[in-house]
Amino acid sequence: NNWSQALGGVALGLINNSISNLTIYPNPVSNGKLFISSSSNLEKEVVIYTTLGQQVLQDKTVSEAINVSNLSQGTYFVKITEAGLTTTKKLIIK
């Protein structure tokens, strides 16, 4: 099930923000660059899914921007994994 993978094994319900002080910005993205920061600033694995659960981007970052300019306008889910902790957030591309 794509949704189960996209949401880290949780198909429905609230997902706790397991990564301390995780921030994604700007949201909505209009310049093609997504920044992700957290308290620890460790390497993060970033996977972006469509609302249908299809994976459209996978990248790793510490502090540099993730290039999302190839994504169409719309709503996505960003699954971020850092030091074994995973958080999923909603992302809007304009």
A tleap script that builds the chain and sets N, CA, C and O, in Angstrom:
source leaprc.protein.ff14SB
mol = sequence {
  NASN ASN TRP SER GLN ALA LEU GLY GLY VAL
  ALA LEU GLY LEU ILE ASN ASN SER ILE SER
  ASN LEU THR ILE TYR PRO ASN PRO VAL SER
  ASN GLY LYS LEU PHE ILE SER SER SER SER
  ASN LEU GLU LYS GLU VAL VAL ILE TYR THR
  THR LEU GLY GLN GLN VAL LEU GLN ASP LYS
  THR VAL SER GLU ALA ILE ASN VAL SER ASN
  LEU SER GLN GLY THR TYR PHE VAL LYS ILE
  THR GLU ALA GLY LEU THR THR THR LYS LYS
  LEU ILE ILE CLYS
}
set mol.1.N position { 0.844 -1.183 0.000 }
set mol.1.CA position { 0.000 0.000 0.000 }
set mol.1.C position { 0.884 1.239 0.000 }
set mol.1.O position { 1.698 1.416 0.907 }
set mol.2.N position { 0.737 2.095 -1.002 }
set mol.2.CA position { 1.561 3.299 -1.113 }
set mol.2.C position { 1.381 4.231 0.075 }
set mol.2.O position { 2.353 4.831 0.533 }
set mol.3.N position { 0.163 4.366 0.585 }
set mol.3.CA position { -0.078 5.267 1.704 }
set mol.3.C position { 0.662 4.812 2.941 }
set mol.3.O position { 1.213 5.629 3.678 }
set mol.4.N position { 0.676 3.527 3.169 }
set mol.4.CA position { 1.371 3.003 4.341 }
set mol.4.C position { 2.860 3.332 4.268 }
set mol.4.O position { 3.459 3.694 5.281 }
set mol.5.N position { 3.468 3.211 3.084 }
set mol.5.CA position { 4.880 3.559 2.906 }
set mol.5.C position { 5.091 5.053 3.063 }
set mol.5.O position { 6.033 5.474 3.735 }
set mol.6.N position { 4.244 5.852 2.467 }
set mol.6.CA position { 4.399 7.307 2.495 }
set mol.6.C position { 4.313 7.857 3.902 }
set mol.6.O position { 5.012 8.813 4.238 }
set mol.7.N position { 3.470 7.268 4.725 }
set mol.7.CA position { 3.264 7.787 6.066 }
set mol.7.C position { 3.996 6.981 7.128 }
set mol.7.O position { 3.647 7.038 8.307 }
set mol.8.N position { 5.014 6.229 6.710 }
set mol.8.CA position { 5.831 5.513 7.663 }
set mol.8.C position { 5.111 4.382 8.370 }
set mol.8.O position { 5.377 4.108 9.540 }
set mol.9.N position { 4.203 3.724 7.669 }
set mol.9.CA position { 3.493 2.595 8.242 }
set mol.9.C position { 2.196 2.976 8.931 }
set mol.9.O position { 1.479 2.095 9.405 }
set mol.10.N position { 1.875 4.248 9.002 }
set mol.10.CA position { 0.636 4.711 9.617 }
set mol.10.C position { -0.298 5.124 8.496 }
set mol.10.O position { -0.039 6.116 7.814 }
set mol.11.N position { -1.368 4.391 8.294 }
set mol.11.CA position { -2.264 4.691 7.179 }
set mol.11.C position { -3.165 5.879 7.480 }
set mol.11.O position { -3.397 6.711 6.603 }
set mol.12.N position { -3.676 5.973 8.698 }
set mol.12.CA position { -4.567 7.063 9.064 }
set mol.12.C position { -4.222 7.546 10.462 }
set mol.12.O position { -3.613 6.819 11.247 }
set mol.13.N position { -4.611 8.769 10.770 }
set mol.13.CA position { -4.405 9.278 12.121 }
set mol.13.C position { -3.326 10.336 12.153 }
set mol.13.O position { -2.720 10.669 11.134 }
set mol.14.N position { -3.101 10.853 13.335 }
set mol.14.CA position { -2.105 11.891 13.510 }
set mol.14.C position { -0.722 11.281 13.651 }
set mol.14.O position { -0.556 10.203 14.221 }
set mol.15.N position { 0.262 11.986 13.124 }
set mol.15.CA position { 1.644 11.544 13.212 }
set mol.15.C position { 2.370 12.524 14.118 }
set mol.15.O position { 2.369 13.727 13.857 }
set mol.16.N position { 2.985 12.026 15.173 }
set mol.16.CA position { 3.716 12.896 16.086 }
set mol.16.C position { 4.972 13.419 15.427 }
set mol.16.O position { 5.615 12.717 14.646 }
set mol.17.N position { 5.320 14.658 15.744 }
set mol.17.CA position { 6.539 15.247 15.227 }
set mol.17.C position { 7.696 14.676 16.024 }
set mol.17.O position { 8.070 15.220 17.063 }
set mol.18.N position { 8.267 13.575 15.539 }
set mol.18.CA position { 9.313 12.870 16.259 }
set mol.18.C position { 10.660 13.568 16.178 }
set mol.18.O position { 11.492 13.394 17.068 }
set mol.19.N position { 10.893 14.346 15.142 }
set mol.19.CA position { 12.161 15.041 14.977 }
set mol.19.C position { 12.046 16.388 15.676 }
set mol.19.O position { 11.142 17.172 15.387 }
set mol.20.N position { 12.958 16.649 16.585 }
set mol.20.CA position { 12.894 17.840 17.427 }
set mol.20.C position { 13.025 19.130 16.619 }
set mol.20.O position { 13.979 19.307 15.862 }
set mol.21.N position { 12.054 20.025 16.790 }
set mol.21.CA position { 12.030 21.344 16.138 }
set mol.21.C position { 12.197 21.265 14.618 }
set mol.21.O position { 12.906 22.078 14.025 }
set mol.22.N position { 11.549 20.294 13.997 }
set mol.22.CA position { 11.616 20.152 12.543 }
set mol.22.C position { 10.809 21.262 11.876 }
set mol.22.O position { 9.659 21.514 12.235 }
set mol.23.N position { 11.426 21.913 10.907 }
set mol.23.CA position { 10.758 22.978 10.155 }
set mol.23.C position { 11.024 22.778 8.671 }
set mol.23.O position { 12.154 22.519 8.257 }
set mol.24.N position { 9.954 22.903 7.866 }
set mol.24.CA position { 10.137 22.954 6.410 }
set mol.24.C position { 9.636 24.318 5.951 }
set mol.24.O position { 8.579 24.777 6.382 }
set mol.25.N position { 10.399 24.957 5.079 }
set mol.25.CA position { 10.049 26.311 4.638 }
set mol.25.C position { 10.676 26.596 3.285 }
set mol.25.O position { 11.675 25.955 2.957 }
set mol.26.N position { 10.169 27.498 2.490 }
set mol.26.CA position { 8.843 28.086 2.656 }
set mol.26.C position { 7.773 27.055 2.318 }
set mol.26.O position { 8.026 26.115 1.564 }
set mol.27.N position { 6.615 27.226 2.860 }
set mol.27.CA position { 5.497 26.336 2.563 }
set mol.27.C position { 4.231 27.186 2.537 }
set mol.27.O position { 3.728 27.549 3.600 }
set mol.28.N position { 3.710 27.509 1.385 }
set mol.28.CA position { 3.947 26.888 0.081 }
set mol.28.C position { 5.266 27.340 -0.566 }
set mol.28.O position { 5.768 28.436 -0.320 }
set mol.29.N position { 5.802 26.435 -1.408 }
set mol.29.CA position { 7.027 26.703 -2.158 }
set mol.29.C position { 6.646 27.317 -3.489 }
set mol.29.O position { 5.800 26.785 -4.208 }
set mol.30.N position { 7.276 28.448 -3.819 }
set mol.30.CA position { 7.006 29.062 -5.123 }
set mol.30.C position { 8.288 29.292 -5.923 }
set mol.30.O position { 8.222 29.647 -7.100 }
set mol.31.N position { 9.459 29.092 -5.299 }
set mol.31.CA position { 10.724 29.343 -6.002 }
set mol.31.C position { 11.483 28.072 -6.352 }
set mol.31.O position { 12.606 28.145 -6.850 }
set mol.32.N position { 10.888 26.902 -6.098 }
set mol.32.CA position { 11.525 25.635 -6.457 }
set mol.32.C position { 12.519 25.121 -5.434 }
set mol.32.O position { 13.161 24.098 -5.674 }
set mol.33.N position { 12.670 25.798 -4.290 }
set mol.33.CA position { 13.622 25.359 -3.271 }
set mol.33.C position { 12.919 25.169 -1.933 }
set mol.33.O position { 12.226 26.061 -1.445 }
set mol.34.N position { 13.112 23.987 -1.351 }
set mol.34.CA position { 12.536 23.653 -0.055 }
set mol.34.C position { 13.671 23.468 0.943 }
set mol.34.O position { 14.605 22.706 0.692 }
set mol.35.N position { 13.593 24.162 2.070 }
set mol.35.CA position { 14.598 24.053 3.116 }
set mol.35.C position { 14.015 23.257 4.278 }
set mol.35.O position { 12.839 23.394 4.615 }
set mol.36.N position { 14.854 22.429 4.882 }
set mol.36.CA position { 14.437 21.601 6.004 }
set mol.36.C position { 15.475 21.754 7.105 }
set mol.36.O position { 16.669 21.561 6.873 }
set mol.37.N position { 15.015 22.104 8.308 }
set mol.37.CA position { 15.950 22.244 9.425 }
set mol.37.C position { 15.384 21.582 10.677 }
set mol.37.O position { 14.176 21.386 10.811 }
set mol.38.N position { 16.289 21.246 11.584 }
set mol.38.CA position { 15.907 20.652 12.866 }
set mol.38.C position { 16.952 21.037 13.904 }
set mol.38.O position { 17.989 21.610 13.572 }
set mol.39.N position { 16.671 20.719 15.153 }
set mol.39.CA position { 17.603 21.053 16.239 }
set mol.39.C position { 18.972 20.412 16.052 }
set mol.39.O position { 20.000 21.043 16.301 }
set mol.40.N position { 18.982 19.163 15.615 }
set mol.40.CA position { 20.247 18.425 15.535 }
set mol.40.C position { 21.051 18.705 14.266 }
set mol.40.O position { 22.266 18.507 14.250 }
set mol.41.N position { 20.388 19.162 13.207 }
set mol.41.CA position { 21.056 19.423 11.932 }
set mol.41.C position { 21.874 18.240 11.423 }
set mol.41.O position { 22.952 18.425 10.859 }
set mol.42.N position { 21.366 17.031 11.620 }
set mol.42.CA position { 21.986 15.834 11.062 }
set mol.42.C position { 21.468 15.631 9.641 }
set mol.42.O position { 20.526 16.298 9.212 }
set mol.43.N position { 22.104 14.687 8.903 }
set mol.43.CA position { 21.638 14.382 7.552 }
set mol.43.C position { 20.209 13.856 7.607 }
set mol.43.O position { 19.860 13.041 8.461 }
set mol.44.N position { 19.396 14.340 6.680 }
set mol.44.CA position { 18.003 13.925 6.591 }
set mol.44.C position { 17.741 13.254 5.253 }
set mol.44.O position { 18.206 13.724 4.214 }
set mol.45.N position { 16.998 12.158 5.279 }
set mol.45.CA position { 16.507 11.558 4.046 }
set mol.45.C position { 15.127 12.138 3.808 }
set mol.45.O position { 14.268 12.113 4.690 }
set mol.46.N position { 14.922 12.661 2.608 }
set mol.46.CA position { 13.675 13.335 2.267 }
set mol.46.C position { 13.021 12.594 1.112 }
set mol.46.O position { 13.633 12.396 0.062 }
set mol.47.N position { 11.765 12.184 1.315 }
set mol.47.CA position { 11.006 11.516 0.257 }
set mol.47.C position { 9.691 12.275 0.116 }
set mol.47.O position { 8.996 12.520 1.102 }
set mol.48.N position { 9.359 12.642 -1.113 }
set mol.48.CA position { 8.124 13.387 -1.376 }
set mol.48.C position { 7.167 12.507 -2.159 }
set mol.48.O position { 7.538 11.863 -3.140 }
set mol.49.N position { 5.908 12.499 -1.689 }
set mol.49.CA position { 4.850 11.683 -2.287 }
set mol.49.C position { 3.704 12.576 -2.749 }
set mol.49.O position { 3.449 13.633 -2.172 }
set mol.50.N position { 3.017 12.129 -3.801 }
set mol.50.CA position { 1.780 12.794 -4.219 }
set mol.50.C position { 0.683 12.423 -3.224 }
set mol.50.O position { 0.877 11.568 -2.360 }
set mol.51.N position { -0.461 13.071 -3.356 }
set mol.51.CA position { -1.599 12.738 -2.488 }
set mol.51.C position { -2.141 11.335 -2.788 }
set mol.51.O position { -2.925 10.794 -2.008 }
set mol.52.N position { -1.727 10.750 -3.911 }
set mol.52.CA position { -2.125 9.379 -4.242 }
set mol.52.C position { -1.126 8.360 -3.727 }
set mol.52.O position { -1.298 7.158 -3.933 }
set mol.53.N position { -0.067 8.838 -3.047 }
set mol.53.CA position { 0.921 7.943 -2.480 }
set mol.53.C position { 2.057 7.552 -3.395 }
set mol.53.O position { 2.842 6.666 -3.055 }
set mol.54.N position { 2.170 8.199 -4.567 }
set mol.54.CA position { 3.261 7.901 -5.493 }
set mol.54.C position { 4.498 8.700 -5.105 }
set mol.54.O position { 4.421 9.912 -4.902 }
set mol.55.N position { 5.651 8.014 -5.000 }
set mol.55.CA position { 6.896 8.694 -4.690 }
set mol.55.C position { 7.356 9.483 -5.923 }
set mol.55.O position { 7.458 8.929 -7.017 }
set mol.56.N position { 7.636 10.791 -5.735 }
set mol.56.CA position { 8.050 11.621 -6.864 }
set mol.56.C position { 9.441 12.204 -6.685 }
set mol.56.O position { 10.007 12.738 -7.639 }
set mol.57.N position { 10.007 12.116 -5.489 }
set mol.57.CA position { 11.344 12.656 -5.260 }
set mol.57.C position { 11.949 12.002 -4.032 }
set mol.57.O position { 11.260 11.761 -3.041 }
set mol.58.N position { 13.263 11.711 -4.104 }
set mol.58.CA position { 13.999 11.204 -2.951 }
set mol.58.C position { 15.360 11.877 -2.960 }
set mol.58.O position { 16.027 11.923 -3.994 }
set mol.59.N position { 15.776 12.404 -1.802 }
set mol.59.CA position { 17.040 13.134 -1.710 }
set mol.59.C position { 17.530 13.077 -0.277 }
set mol.59.O position { 16.802 12.668 0.627 }
set mol.60.N position { 18.785 13.495 -0.080 }
set mol.60.CA position { 19.351 13.620 1.262 }
set mol.60.C position { 19.888 15.034 1.400 }
set mol.60.O position { 20.377 15.624 0.437 }
set mol.61.N position { 19.790 15.571 2.612 }
set mol.61.CA position { 20.276 16.928 2.846 }
set mol.61.C position { 20.689 17.097 4.301 }
set mol.61.O position { 20.208 16.389 5.185 }
set mol.62.N position { 21.591 18.049 4.535 }
set mol.62.CA position { 21.913 18.486 5.885 }
set mol.62.C position { 21.394 19.901 6.040 }
set mol.62.O position { 20.575 20.182 6.915 }
set mol.63.N position { 21.877 20.792 5.184 }
set mol.63.CA position { 21.428 22.186 5.304 }
set mol.63.C position { 21.095 22.830 3.962 }
set mol.63.O position { 20.492 23.903 3.926 }
set mol.64.N position { 21.480 22.190 2.859 }
set mol.64.CA position { 21.191 22.784 1.560 }
set mol.64.C position { 19.734 22.562 1.162 }
set mol.64.O position { 19.046 21.710 1.723 }
set mol.65.N position { 19.285 23.331 0.200 }
set mol.65.CA position { 17.895 23.268 -0.245 }
set mol.65.C position { 17.649 22.008 -1.079 }
set mol.65.O position { 18.541 21.510 -1.765 }
set mol.66.N position { 16.425 21.516 -0.998 }
set mol.66.CA position { 15.965 20.421 -1.858 }
set mol.66.C position { 15.326 21.071 -3.081 }
set mol.66.O position { 14.460 21.937 -2.952 }
set mol.67.N position { 15.756 20.650 -4.259 }
set mol.67.CA position { 15.211 21.201 -5.501 }
set mol.67.C position { 13.883 20.517 -5.815 }
set mol.67.O position { 13.844 19.329 -6.133 }
set mol.68.N position { 12.795 21.285 -5.721 }
set mol.68.CA position { 11.462 20.746 -6.023 }
set mol.68.C position { 10.867 21.414 -7.263 }
set mol.68.O position { 9.660 21.344 -7.493 }
set mol.69.N position { 11.716 22.058 -8.055 }
set mol.69.CA position { 11.229 22.802 -9.225 }
set mol.69.C position { 10.608 21.899 -10.285 }
set mol.69.O position { 9.838 22.378 -11.117 }
set mol.70.N position { 10.923 20.601 -10.277 }
set mol.70.CA position { 10.350 19.680 -11.264 }
set mol.70.C position { 8.962 19.194 -10.877 }
set mol.70.O position { 8.303 18.520 -11.669 }
set mol.71.N position { 8.504 19.527 -9.662 }
set mol.71.CA position { 7.181 19.080 -9.231 }
set mol.71.C position { 6.096 20.041 -9.705 }
set mol.71.O position { 6.280 21.258 -9.698 }
set mol.72.N position { 4.980 19.484 -10.110 }
set mol.72.CA position { 3.839 20.289 -10.547 }
set mol.72.C position { 3.193 20.966 -9.353 }
set mol.72.O position { 3.378 20.545 -8.212 }
set mol.73.N position { 2.430 22.020 -9.626 }
set mol.73.CA position { 1.679 22.674 -8.565 }
set mol.73.C position { 0.731 21.679 -7.925 }
set mol.73.O position { 0.125 20.851 -8.605 }
set mol.74.N position { 0.609 21.769 -6.613 }
set mol.74.CA position { -0.308 20.869 -5.924 }
set mol.74.C position { 0.126 20.585 -4.512 }
set mol.74.O position { 1.022 21.236 -3.973 }
set mol.75.N position { -0.525 19.596 -3.914 }
set mol.75.CA position { -0.274 19.209 -2.533 }
set mol.75.C position { 0.494 17.890 -2.515 }
set mol.75.O position { 0.192 16.972 -3.277 }
set mol.76.N position { 1.483 17.812 -1.640 }
set mol.76.CA position { 2.337 16.633 -1.500 }
set mol.76.C position { 2.525 16.328 -0.019 }
set mol.76.O position { 2.158 17.121 0.848 }
set mol.77.N position { 3.105 15.164 0.250 }
set mol.77.CA position { 3.521 14.807 1.600 }
set mol.77.C position { 5.023 14.607 1.591 }
set mol.77.O position { 5.564 13.950 0.701 }
set mol.78.N position { 5.695 15.169 2.577 }
set mol.78.CA position { 7.141 15.057 2.697 }
set mol.78.C position { 7.439 14.171 3.898 }
set mol.78.O position { 7.068 14.496 5.026 }
set mol.79.N position { 8.104 13.059 3.654 }
set mol.79.CA position { 8.515 12.151 4.723 }
set mol.79.C position { 9.998 12.409 4.981 }
set mol.79.O position { 10.832 12.241 4.091 }
set mol.80.N position { 10.313 12.816 6.199 }
set mol.80.CA position { 11.679 13.182 6.556 }
set mol.80.C position { 12.154 12.208 7.630 }
set mol.80.O position { 11.486 12.008 8.644 }
set mol.81.N position { 13.325 11.602 7.390 }
set mol.81.CA position { 13.907 10.684 8.362 }
set mol.81.C position { 15.267 11.226 8.775 }
set mol.81.O position { 16.112 11.533 7.934 }
set mol.82.N position { 15.463 11.338 10.095 }
set mol.82.CA position { 16.730 11.829 10.645 }
set mol.82.C position { 17.046 11.020 11.890 }
set mol.82.O position { 16.232 10.949 12.810 }
set mol.83.N position { 18.223 10.411 11.924 }
set mol.83.CA position { 18.689 9.630 13.078 }
set mol.83.C position { 17.651 8.594 13.524 }
set mol.83.O position { 17.447 8.395 14.721 }
set mol.84.N position { 16.998 7.937 12.561 }
set mol.84.CA position { 16.042 6.889 12.875 }
set mol.84.C position { 14.640 7.374 13.225 }
set mol.84.O position { 13.739 6.560 13.424 }
set mol.85.N position { 14.444 8.688 13.304 }
set mol.85.CA position { 13.122 9.253 13.586 }
set mol.85.C position { 12.505 9.720 12.284 }
set mol.85.O position { 13.206 10.234 11.413 }
set mol.86.N position { 11.198 9.547 12.143 }
set mol.86.CA position { 10.509 9.925 10.917 }
set mol.86.C position { 9.328 10.827 11.216 }
set mol.86.O position { 8.563 10.590 12.151 }
set mol.87.N position { 9.195 11.876 10.397 }
set mol.87.CA position { 8.066 12.795 10.483 }
set mol.87.C position { 7.540 13.019 9.076 }
set mol.87.O position { 8.314 13.097 8.123 }
set mol.88.N position { 6.232 13.120 8.947 }
set mol.88.CA position { 5.600 13.409 7.658 }
set mol.88.C position { 4.851 14.726 7.772 }
set mol.88.O position { 4.095 14.956 8.716 }
set mol.89.N position { 5.082 15.597 6.772 }
set mol.89.CA position { 4.421 16.911 6.751 }
set mol.89.C position { 3.794 17.145 5.384 }
set mol.89.O position { 4.212 16.567 4.381 }
set mol.90.N position { 2.782 18.004 5.369 }
set mol.90.CA position { 2.132 18.393 4.123 }
set mol.90.C position { 2.942 19.509 3.472 }
set mol.90.O position { 3.450 20.398 4.156 }
set mol.91.N position { 3.059 19.458 2.149 }
set mol.91.CA position { 3.806 20.448 1.385 }
set mol.91.C position { 2.926 20.926 0.229 }
set mol.91.O position { 2.259 20.128 -0.430 }
set mol.92.N position { 2.934 22.223 -0.001 }
set mol.92.CA position { 2.186 22.799 -1.139 }
set mol.92.C position { 3.178 23.455 -2.081 }
set mol.92.O position { 4.019 24.251 -1.665 }
set mol.93.N position { 3.066 23.104 -3.373 }
set mol.93.CA position { 3.878 23.707 -4.432 }
set mol.93.C position { 2.997 24.631 -5.213 }
set mol.93.O position { 1.939 24.224 -5.693 }
set mol.94.N position { 3.419 25.894 -5.354 }
set mol.94.CA position { 2.660 26.873 -6.143 }
set mol.94.C position { 3.411 27.223 -7.395 }
set mol.94.O position { 2.938 28.032 -8.194 }
savepdb mol mol.pdb
quit
